[in-house]
């Protein structure tokens, strides 16, 4: 039975390997039997994937998301991945990380095989050391120590280096895999092993037997005896491919063993449409057979025999043979520690080779279309943008039957899968569509003077005037869950502000989103800017979208607090506008009106408990306990079937209290509320600052001085006096609609409407002005006069 290591305080393997590196010894292989039941273990920071791994080999996977079902995987390590930058020795830390990832996947029940370079580099290191040692001893005997600096190392023949390095390389791999209780076995091959039928059957049988015994085969060309490289002509066929380098070896091995996935690791991020490093080079996310003409290949890797052209030819050969292929970077320090597991999880890493072309554009192409369309949108006259929004509002009411029919399909498919609050968010109605149309017309009215509005004018000097004007942010990515009504709201705000827009809706609202997006594009078409708003329908994961920092300028998540937190964590270099939680408080002061309190609490908590602006914590002044007002609040909550959780202080006043709250920092999103007792308005403020989320907080009191103190001292995006928390909404604020509620302190805060989707740029108009004219001995002086700003056209 295979013995597993269970360790506490697990160290990175590169640290545990250090003592071994100083004296390499070949560890003894432990014979293993395939376990009857494979138990998934976790000893590293690489997450495990629990997926069914049974798959009939035939056609390659069509989409990245299917890669998690790969059972048999070949990982090819290029020379640039395995070797150090000086090409004399191995990159031990990088290699240890790769071995760890392969071990994790092997112990998930997959069958892993390695095709590795590195023997030449390892042998070169050993031979250089031997030559230096030999020369230094010889010269020390004849010439003295003073001439040791002049030692010259002869050019080393590659085959000799390979012969000297093979045993050490394998000993290193064995020692690494032993740390994870995994056995490895070396197989050296040449081209003849694949062309001789008997040898090919022997090789195939050996590999299958090793996989059956849960051993990781480590395959390499026998570089000590390999003949010179052959021409590439044989790559045109399916039945034959010469083993001239490890790229072709990996492809041949993958097809021969009916492998599900071939991962080719190199020193570049993947396949580019032109040589990496050139100005216009773009990483190709998905490469299809026949696309070679659109790619310009550069020079080969700094080490090794194959360049990117050889990798692409080998990858296409493997793809034609039924194996999926990904080419990715195995050397980048930020990603090499999880690149293999990321690929298997279906993340957007490197270039994925696929035979299935999507029906529509890629998300990168959609982003470029949105940027181009957004720029055209921004150049339209305000009246034209308003006309588009008015037309969209009309379509929402004119096409209501078609919209509601699509929404009905979504609701039927979601029945039994979504909780009641989420079903309520998903549902559209005639009244909702009418409200949407009214909100859109408000946005159209307020958009007349949004883009290009002058905020500041300054006369820098004579005939040198500066203006600060509003401009669109660029391309927005709005990710929303279960809220199809969000689509036309956000679209209208993007149109009014001249922004390009990418929309990613939840699959539970797919039918509703599709019809609403079609109507949006119909409205945009009246002025030829149909491409400005794109709906992402591909299998793109949210995490992958958050990496498109060269396309997207701002991400706005609309959904659960978990969604917002996940996006904030995943966004790389892209600002995220939003709030992770809506923990809204209402403080009932000792001087609160009996008539107002129950109405405000009921509306804040019960009107729409799933909303982010719903009441979650009710703070009650201690003097109100055991008063008729307090009893009325409790009775009303019971009638509304609201579950009460007692805060620590509140629980201490009660003999038989409700369940004590587990955390005072909880967003329930349902008919549940926490009640806590405070001694003063200051204690209420302190509680809000400690446990709140800076979203919306309310005071109920008749004392104006206490109310103003609360309004000025609570540091939240929205602070109200004697008003429901539910007023924290763009439509109710008169913004027409909102893209979300922001609790950040930079740019926009609170309900984000049209103004929050604009930024500024500076326009300077001069007449042959140069800075040297304003120096100490120059002829001009700075004036810095404030000039009047044109008044906004508010109709």
N, C-alpha and C positions, 0 to 999 in steps of 0.2 A: 504493500500500500504506500502511495506517495506520502512522504512526511512533509507537513506544512509548518512554516515558521510563524509563531505568534509572538510579536514583540511589543513591548510598551516603550514609549519614548523613541519612536522610530527615527533613526538618523538618515540624512541623505546618503545614498550609497557611495558617492564620490569621496565622502569622509571616511566611511568604513573601509574603502578600498585601499587607502593610502598605505597602511602597513604592508599590504600584500604586494603593491606595485614595486616596492624596494627589492623584493626577491620573488620573482614569478615562479610559482610551482604549479604543476598541473594537478588539479584536484581529482579525486577518484569519483567516477560516475556512479551514482546509486541506481541500481536497476529498479524500475517502477512498473507497476501494473495499472492499467486504466481503471480509475475509480468507478465503482458502480453508480454512485451519485456524486456529482461534483458540487461541492459547497463553495459558494462565493464568499471570499474573504476580503477584508479591507485592512491594509497596513500602510497605505500611502495616502497622499492628498489627491490622488487621481480618482475621480468618481467611477463607480461601477455602473454598468448598464445591465438591467435585467430585461432581456428580450428573447423571443424564440429564435433559435439559431438554425432551424431546419430549413433548407432551401434546395430545390432541385436545380442543378447546374444546367444552364442552357444559354439564355440571353443575359447580358450584363444588366445591372441595375439602371433604371431610367433616370432616377433622381437621387440626389445626395441623401435625402431623408431615409432612403431604403438601405443605406450602407450599414446601419446598425444591425441588420439581419445577416451580415456577412459571417459565414462560419469558418471558411478557410482563407487565410490572408498571407500574402507574401509581402515582406517589407524589404525594399532594396535600399541599401545605404551606399551612396556615392562616395568616391574618394574624398571629395571636399568636406563631406559630413564626418567621416571617420578620422581624417588626419588633421594635424595642427596646421596653423598658418605657414610654418616654415617647411612643411611637407616632410619633416623628419620626426616621426613619432605620431602617436595617436592622441586625439582629443578625449582624454579619459572621462572628464565630467560629462561631456555631451553623450559619449557612448554609454555611460552608466545610466543616464536618464532614459535613453532609448531602450536599454535592456529592461528597465523598470516598467516602462509602458507595455512592452511586448509581454512581460511576465503577467501584468495585470490582465491583459486580454486573454492570454493563455489560460489563466485561472478562472476566467469567466466561462470557459467551455469552448473557446475557439481553438483552431489549429493554426499555429503561427509558424512561418518559415522565414528565415533571414537569408538574403543574398547580400554579401558584404564585400567591400573593398578593404584595403588597409594592410594587406600582407607586404606589399612593396614598401610602404612607408615605415612599417614596423621593422622590416628587415634592413632598410636603409639606416635607421637609427642604430641598430645593433652593429652593422658593418662599419659605419662611421666611427663608432666607439672603439671597435676592435682595431681599425686602421690607425686612429689617433694614438691608441695605447701602444701599438706596435712601433709606430714611427717615433713616439716620444722616448720609448726605451732605447731604441736603436741610436737616436741622435744624442741622447743623454750619455751613452757609452762612448760615442766618438767625438762629439763637439761640445758637450757641456750644456747646462740648462739655459744659457743665454740665447740659444737659437730656437727654442721651442715655439716661439711666436710665429716663425716662418713656415710652420707645417702646412702642407697643401694636401687636400683630400682629392683623390682622383675621381673621375666620373664613374659612378657605380652602375653596372648593368642591371636592368630591371628584373631579369629572370633570376639572377643571383640574389637580389634583394628579396624577391618573393620566396625563394627557397629558404632563406635565412629567417624570414618573418612569419611563415605559415604556422609553425608550432607555437610560437609566442602569442600570436593573435588568437589562436584557438584556446590556449591556456587562459588568456584574459577573459574570453567570453564564458568559458566554463566556470571560472571563479565568480564572475558577475551573476550568472544565472543560478549558481548554487546558493547565493544569498536569498533566493526566493524559492528554494527547494524545487528547482526545475533543472532537468538534465538537458544538455545540448550535445549534438553530434555533428562532426564535420564531414562534409562531402565535397571533394574536389572533382571538377568535371572539365571536359574539353568538348569541342564541337563533335568529335567522333562518338562521344557517349550518347548523343542524340540521333546521329545518322545511322549508327549500327543498331539494327533492330534488337539483337540480343542484349546489347549493353543498355539500350533504352528501356527494355522491359526490366532488366536488373535494377536500374536506377529507380524506375517507377515503383517497383516492389519494395525497395529499401526505404524510400521516402514514406510510402503508405504504412509500413511496419513501424517506423519511428513515430509517425503521428498517432498511430494506434496506441503506442506505449506512452503517449503524452510527453514525448521528447521533441525539443525544438531543433529541426535540422538547420544547420548553418552552411550554406552552399556558396562556393566561390569557384571562379575559373582557376584552373591549375596554371597559374602564371609562370611557374618554373619551366614548363614545357610547352606552353601554348604557342601555336604558330602565328605568323604575322596576320594582322587584320585583313579580312576579305572585303570585296566590294559590297555595296548596299543593295545590289540588284535583287537579292533573294528576299528582301523585305516586302516585295510586292505580292507574294503569294501567301496563302493561309497555311499551307502544309509544311513549309520549311522556313527556317530562319537560322542564320549562322550565329554561333556563339562567339562573337568577336570582342565583346566587352560585357560588363555586368548588366547593362541595360537590356541587351538582347538576351542574355542568360536569364534574367528575371522574367522577361516576357515569355520565353520558351518554357521555363519552369512553370509559370502561372497557368499557361494553356495546357501543358502536359498533365498537370495535377488537378485540372478542372477547378482552379481557384476562383473564389468569389470576388476578391479584391486584391489589386496590386498597388502598393503605395511606394512611389519612387521619391526618395528624399535627396535633394540636391542643395546647392548653395544659393538658389534664387527662389522667390516666392511661388513660382509656378511658371506658366507659359505666358509670355507677353506678345502683343501684336507687333512689336519691334524690339530690338535689343534693349535689355534693361539698362536704365541709366540715361537713355536718350530722352529728350524733352517730352515727346508725345507718347512714350511707351505706356501702355495700359495693360494691367493684369487681366487675362482672359479667365473668367469664372468657369465657363463651360465650353469645351472644345468638341466640335463635331467632325466626323470624317468628311473630307472634302474642303475643310477650312484652311488647308495648308497654304493655299495661294494668298491668303490674307495676312500671313505671318512672315516677317523678315527675321531670319536667324542670325545671331551674332557668333562670336567665337566660342570655342568649347570652354569647359571648366578649367580652372588653374591647374588641376591635377586630374588624373584619370584619362581614359581613352575616348569617352563619349561626350559630345556636346548636347545642347538642347534638341538639335535636329535628330540626333540618334535616339534620344529619349522619346520624342514624339512619334517617330517611326515605330519604335518598339511598342509604345503604348497603343498605337492604332492597331498593330498586329495582334496584341493581346486582347483588345476590345473586340476585334473581328472574331477572335477565338472564344468569346463568351465571358471574358473577365473584365470587370470594371477597373478603371485606373484613375489614380489621383497623383499628380506631380506637385510636390510642396517643398518648402524650405525646412531643412533639418539642422541648420546651423545658427539661426537667429536665437540669441540667448533668451528673449522674452517668450518665444513660442516653442522652442525645441523640447522643453520639458513636458509638453502635452500635445504636440502636433499629431502624433499617431492616434491617440485616444480621441482627439477632437475630430479627426477625419472619420473615424469609425462611428462617432456619435452623429455624424451628418452635418457638422458645422462647416461654415463656408471658409475652407482653408485650401489654398493652392488652386490648381486647375483640375476640374473634374471632366473626364472624357465620357461622353454619352452619345448613343446612337439616336436618341429621341430629341428632336428639336421642339421647344415649346411653341405653342400656337401664337403667342403674343411676344412682345418685347421683354427683355430681361429687366430686372429692377434697376440696374445701372442705366440702361437705355431709357427707362421711364423717368429716372431722375434727371437725365440730360434733357428729355422732352419737357419736363416740368420747369426746369430752369429757363430754357429757351422760351417756352410759352409764358412763363411768369414775367420775363423781361418785356415781351410784347404786350402783356396785360398792363404792365406799369406805364407803358407809353400811351395807352388809350386815354381819351378825355374822361374826366370824372363822370360826365353824363352817360358815356358809353358803358362804363363799369356798372353804374347804377341801373342802366337798362338791362344788362345781363342778369342782375340780381332780381329785378322786377319780373323778368321773364321766368326765372327759376321759381319764384313764388307762385306765379300763375300756373306753372306746370304741376306744382305740388297739389293744387286743388283740382285742376282739370283732369289729372291722371290719377286721382285718388283711388279709383277702383282697382287699377292695375297695381298700384303700390300696396294696397291692403291685401290683394290676392297673393303677392309675393311674400308679404309679411306673415300671412296665414300659413304658408308652407314652412317658414322658419319656425313658427310656434308649434306646428304639428311635429316637426322633427326634433324640437327641443323638449317636448313634453316628456317628463320622467327623467330627463337628464340634467335640467337646470332647476335650481331652487326657486321658490315662488317670487322672492324679490327680483331675481335676475329675469324671470319670465315677464314680470311687470315692466322692467326696463326695455325688454325686447319688443314688447307689444306696441303697435301703432294703431291709431284710431282717427276717425274723421276730425274730432276736436283737436287732437295733437297736430294733425297736418294743417288745420286752420291756424293754430297758434304759431306753428312754424312759419307759415306764409306771412303772418303779421310781423313776426320778428325779422324776417328777411327784408320786408319793406322798410322797417326801422333802420336796418343796416344800410340799405340803399340811400335813405335820406341823409344819414350821417356821413356817408362816404364822399360827399361832394367836394370836400376840401381836405382830404386826408393825405394822399401822396403828393409830394412837392410843396407842402405848406411851409412857408418861411417862419422859422422860430426866432431867429436872431439876425440882425444886420449890424455890421460894424464897418466904419470907415477907417481902414488901417492907415492910409495916407491919401494924399490928393490923387484921385483917379484910381485908387486901389481899394475895392470894396469886397467885404467878406459876408457870405450868407451861410446860415445853417438851415438845411431843409430836410423834411421827412422823406424817407425812401423805404421800400420794402426790405424785409430782412433777407429774403432770398428764396430758398426752398425749405418748406416746412414738412416734417414728417409727423403726422398725427395718428397715434395708435389708440384704438378705442374698442371697448368690449360691450357687447349686448345692447348697444345704443344706436340703432340705425338713424334716429332723429338727429344724432350728432353730425352725420355726414353733410346734409344741406346747410346746417348752421356754420360748420367750419368752412365749408366751401364758399359760402357767401362772405365770410370774413376775409378769406384769402383773396377773393375777387376784389373786394373793396380796398384791400391794402396792397394789391398788385403782387402778391406772393405766388410762387409756384407751390404746388401742394402734392404730397404723396400721402395717400390714405391707406391704412392697414386696419381693416375691421376684423372682428371675431368671426370665425367660421359659422357660429350659431346664427349670424345675421346675414349670411351670404346672399340669399335671394333678395332681401330688402336692399342691401347695399348695392347690388348689381343694378337694380332698376333706378335707384336714386342717383347713382353715378352716371348712368346713361342720360337721365334727365338733365343733370348738371352739365354734361358735355353738349347736350342739345342747346342749352342756354348759352354756353360759351361760344358755340359755333356762329351765332348771329354776328359776331365781330371777329371771327377767324382765329380764336385763341383756344380751340378745343383741347389742345395738349397740356394746358397749364395745370390741370388737375387730373391726377392719375390714381387709379385704384389698384393696389398691389394684390394680384390674384395668384401669384406664383406660390410655390411651397416655401417661400423665404421665411426663415425663422426670425423672430423679433430681434434676437441677439445679433444675427447677421446684419440686419438693417441698421442696427445701432453702430456698426463699424464703418458705414459709408460716409466717413468724415469729409471726403472730397466732393460729395454730392449734396449732403444735407447740412443745413445751417442751424436748425433748431428742431428739437424733438419735443412734442407735446403729448404726453400719455393721458388718456382718459379712461379710467376704469378703477379696478380695485386697488387698495393700498399695496398689495403684493405686486401687482403689475407695475406700479410706479416705482417701487423699490428695485424690482428686477431691471427695469430700463435704466434707472439711475446708475446701477451697478455695471450694466453692460455697455453703456455709452462710452465710447472712446474718442475723446476730443470733440464731442458735440455737446453743446449746452442742452440741458433738460429743464423745461419749464413745467412745474406742477407741484403737487403736494403728495407726500407718501401716505398721509393719514388725515382724516377729518374728525379729530377729537374735539367736538364743540361743547362749550360749557354754558350754562345759564346760572347766574348767581341771583338768588332771591333774597333781597335785602330785608332787614327788620322793618323797614318802612314801605314795603311793597303793598300794592293795592290788591285786595282780595279778589276783586272782579277781573283783574288783568292776568293774575298769575296762572290760573288753570287754563285759560284760553291760550296763553303764550306757550306753556309747557306742552299742551296737547298738540298744537300746530307744529311746534319744533320737533317733537318726538314721533308723533303718530301720522302726520300728513303723508310722509314718504320716508319711512325709516331707513331705506337702503341708500338714500342720497348722502353725499359727503358733507352736506351742510345740515344734517339732522343732529338733534341734541343727543349727546352720549353721557354727559355727567351733569347732574343737577346739584348745585351747591346751595345749601340752605343755612341761613343765619341761625345760630343756636337759640336765640330768643323765640323763634317761631315753632320750636318743637312743642308738641302737646298743645297746639292751638288749633282753633277751627280751620285756619288757613292751611296748616300742614295736613290736617285730616282730609280736607277737600282735595289736595294734590294727590294723596295716596289713594283716595277713593276713585278719582278720575283715572289714574294709571291702572287700577284694577279693572275698572269697567272697560278700558281699552285693551285689556289683556297684555299689559306691559310687564315683563319680568323685572323685578327690582333686585339690584345687587347693592349690598350695604358696604360703604367705605368703613375703614377701621374706627374712626371716631363715632360715626353714626351707629355702628354695631355696638359700641360700648354703652350707649344710652338705652339699648333695648334689651328686654329680658328674653324675648323670642324674636330674633332678627331674621331677615331674609338671608340668603346665602351671602357670605362675605366675599367681596370682590377679590379676584385673584390678582388683578393689576389695576391701578388707577389710570393707567395709560392704555385704555382699550377702546377700539372703534367697533361697536357691535354690529351696525348695519342691519339691525332687526328691531323687533319690539322688545328691547331690553335697555335698561338705563341704570347707571350707578348713582346712588344718592350719598352725599357726604356732607358733614356739618362743619361750618367755619365760624369763627368768633367775630370776624370783622371783614370789611371790604378789603383791607390790606391782605388779610389771610387768604381771601378768595383770589386776589390777584397773584399772590405767591403760589397758590395751588395751580392756577392756570399756567403760570410760567414754568412750573416744574413738570406738570403732567400733560399739558396741552400740546397741540401741534401747530399753533400760530395760525389757525384757520379762521374760525368765527366764534366770538364769545360775547355774551349778553349779560346785562344787568337789568333786573326788574326792581324799580324803586320809585317812590314819589319825591325823594329828596334830590333836588337838582344838583346841589353841591357834591353829594356822594356820587351821583351819576357822572358828572364831569370828571371827578377824580378817577373813576373807573375808566372812562373813555380815553383819558390822557395817559394813563399808566399801563394799561394792558397792551402788550406788544404783539398784536396779532394783525393779520391782513384785514380783517373786518371786525369792528367792535360796535355793538348796538346798545341802545337804551330803550327799554320797553318795546321791543320788536322781536319777532320770531327769527331764529337762526336761519330759517328757510329763505329769508330775503337775500342771502348771500348768493346771488345769481346774476349773470350778465343781462338776461332778459328783464328781470325785475329792477335792475339798476338803470334800465333804459339804454343799455348798450346794444340792444337788438338780439344779441346772442353772445356766447362766450366760447372760447376754445378750451377753457378750463379755468380752474382757480389756482393761483400761484401763491405759495407761502414763502417763496424765496425773497431775498432782499435786494436783488439786483434786477434792473430793468422793470418788469411789470410785477404787480402784487395785487392779490385779491382776484375777483372775476376779470379775466383777460379778454377784452373785446378788441375792437379795431385798433385803438391806440397802442395796445400792447404788441401788435404785430408789425410795428414800424420801428425803424431806427433812423439815424440821420447821416448826412454827409455834408461836407463843407465845400462851398463854391467860392472861388476867389477870382475876381475879374480885375485885371490890371492893364497897364500900357507900358510894356518894356521895363518893368520894375525888377531890380536885382537887390539882393540883401546888402551888397557892399555899399550901396547908396545911403544906407542907414547906419553905417559905422560912425565911429567918433569923429572922423574927418570927412564924412560923407555930406552930400548936399540935401538929403531929405531927413525929416524927423517923423517918428510915429505919432499919429493923432489918436487912434483908438476911440473914436467917437461912436456912441450908440445911435443908430438910425431907426426911424419909425418902422415897425413891422406891418405889412399889409394885413388888414382885418380879415378874419375868417368869414367866408360866405356861408352863413347859417340860415337855411331856408326852412 
